[in-house]
Amino acid sequence: MGTDADRFLDLFKGYSEAHGQTKVLDYQRHGKQKAKSYIVRDPLTVALVQQHLDGEQGVGSIPIDETNSCTFGALDIDDYNLDLPALCKKNARHKLPLTVCRSKSGGAHLFIFLSEKVPAVDLRDKLAEFAAALGFGTCEIFPKQEEVIVERGDVGNFINLPYFHVKYTTRFAYDDKGKELTLGAFLDRAEKARISLKRLRNFDLGGNEDILPNGPPCLQQLTDFGIPEGGRNNTLLNIGIYYKMSSPDNWRELLEQHNLKHCNPSLPAKEIVTIQEQLDKKEYSYTCRQEPVQSHCNRSLCRTRQFGVGGKQSFPTMGGLTVVESEPPVWFMDVNGSRLELSTKQLQMQMEFQRACMEQIYQMPAKMKEADWRQLIDTLMETATRMTVPEELTNKGQFNELLEIFCTSRIKAQSEEELLTGKPWTIDKYTYFKLTALQDFLRRKGFNSYSRGQITERLKELNKGQEADKRYRLKDTKGVWRVVRVWFVPEMEVLDVELKAPTFEEKDDGVPF
């Protein structure tokens, strides 16, 4: 059966070559922790899980793997006034295959465990249904994306795991009645709760499909499970929008009947008249961002409905921002469940963002106010996951590697005069060369990321910030003396590299050089 750490890792198996870590920086109001999240490009192992359980270093797992499949997923509810026992009972009442855990900041992670690999797109769709049924339609869903761009270094987003520092943990799971579970009891429950892909796809929440046919799922659920007294006006406004689309000839009568049949107590007739007058004056869109509709929103399913939001232009759901700390940085973002690769400019400018959406995910999102855009991006950047890359994959690392090959290959000058032919010359623990020769070498190797100025700055760095050039007076093959500007770096270890002798054309550099 294995140790607790073995069983724990088996439940939270995700991306094979990376995992997450979070460093807590400070505590904010309402118990929210200010933290930085990092992707570590090493597998999540039993040893790391054990460190997590022992309280040495918390870890997170990336649900989506390299094949865009999952064996677990989660809902992340960031409500810090959450009644967790009540949520457990609601989860049990709907008979959802979810295990409720307290998150590190007092919200909830509701995990689902699968007995086989499940396509991320299927899992996200079903989790969205579960979230809407629980009244948390706007919560985050893990996996955050339907696919990851593996070939570009993307690995998706991780979720922090429960039972950190198990002896003193606050991140425990609950049973259906809201009672805290020990680690062993959690493992038993989670393993027993695993479901197959077939059962997942066939899972029926038991909603009444005869209510508002082909309409928004949020309105169907609110009607079926009970429209809250404080949300009747907004709910009925949206139901009126539905009836105007589905039954334009008698929508007023249908709205009145809906109020009398499904609202307890029903709205007074004069308030129904006010809603009807509002809808007569102009064409309204569904108020998806207002309660109680927002909490039961299932946008992906709604887009497929004849009288859902699919026919209306709306701004996409965005999240899961990850920055690859390369040169320049590369950004990955989830847009309506699809993974988008962005440059800094595309993230900064809405028009460039729209173009990226059109080219990569074949969508043309609506444009929001510029101030709202800036606020959205700023919020996403505050919680962005950082992904470091090996130095050899950065521009700086690639440059240093190619410079080393250039300086230490067997094609070296045997005297200072041979600098004129483009060969590097090493003497007294320094290697000298013409900058044009290095530039030609870099171009042949396909490295075009640095300008002339950037190259010289890197050379100065290798000389501890000091000047890295000097002038030599050299005699060329015709016996003519020339003043040549050469650059230098500290001598590097000789590499055993076979290179063909390059052919250089003399250039008039003006300086001269």
Secondary structure as GFF3:
##gff-version 3
##sequence-region A 1 513
A	DSSP	alpha_helix	4	11	.	.	.	ID=ss1
A	DSSP	beta_strand	19	27	.	.	.	ID=ss2
A	DSSP	three_ten_helix	29	31	.	.	.	ID=ss3
A	DSSP	beta_strand	33	40	.	.	.	ID=ss4
A	DSSP	alpha_helix	46	54	.	.	.	ID=ss5
A	DSSP	beta_strand	60	61	.	.	.	ID=ss6
A	DSSP	beta_strand	69	77	.	.	.	ID=ss7
A	DSSP	alpha_helix	84	93	.	.	.	ID=ss8
A	DSSP	beta_strand	99	102	.	.	.	ID=ss9
A	DSSP	beta_strand	108	119	.	.	.	ID=ss10
A	DSSP	alpha_helix	120	134	.	.	.	ID=ss11
A	DSSP	beta_strand	140	142	.	.	.	ID=ss12
A	DSSP	three_ten_helix	150	152	.	.	.	ID=ss13
A	DSSP	beta_strand	159	160	.	.	.	ID=ss14
A	DSSP	three_ten_helix	166	168	.	.	.	ID=ss15
A	DSSP	beta_strand	173	174	.	.	.	ID=ss16
A	DSSP	beta_strand	180	181	.	.	.	ID=ss17
A	DSSP	alpha_helix	183	192	.	.	.	ID=ss18
A	DSSP	alpha_helix	197	202	.	.	.	ID=ss19
A	DSSP	alpha_helix	217	225	.	.	.	ID=ss20
A	DSSP	three_ten_helix	229	231	.	.	.	ID=ss21
A	DSSP	alpha_helix	232	246	.	.	.	ID=ss22
A	DSSP	alpha_helix	251	262	.	.	.	ID=ss23
A	DSSP	alpha_helix	269	281	.	.	.	ID=ss24
A	DSSP	three_ten_helix	294	296	.	.	.	ID=ss25
A	DSSP	alpha_helix	299	302	.	.	.	ID=ss26
A	DSSP	three_ten_helix	309	311	.	.	.	ID=ss27
A	DSSP	beta_strand	318	324	.	.	.	ID=ss28
A	DSSP	beta_strand	330	335	.	.	.	ID=ss29
A	DSSP	beta_strand	338	342	.	.	.	ID=ss30
A	DSSP	alpha_helix	344	348	.	.	.	ID=ss31
A	DSSP	alpha_helix	350	360	.	.	.	ID=ss32
A	DSSP	alpha_helix	370	382	.	.	.	ID=ss33
A	DSSP	beta_strand	385	387	.	.	.	ID=ss34
A	DSSP	three_ten_helix	391	393	.	.	.	ID=ss35
A	DSSP	alpha_helix	395	408	.	.	.	ID=ss36
A	DSSP	three_ten_helix	416	421	.	.	.	ID=ss37
A	DSSP	beta_strand	425	427	.	.	.	ID=ss38
A	DSSP	beta_strand	430	433	.	.	.	ID=ss39
A	DSSP	alpha_helix	435	444	.	.	.	ID=ss40
A	DSSP	alpha_helix	452	462	.	.	.	ID=ss41
A	DSSP	beta_strand	469	475	.	.	.	ID=ss42
A	DSSP	beta_strand	481	490	.	.	.	ID=ss43
###
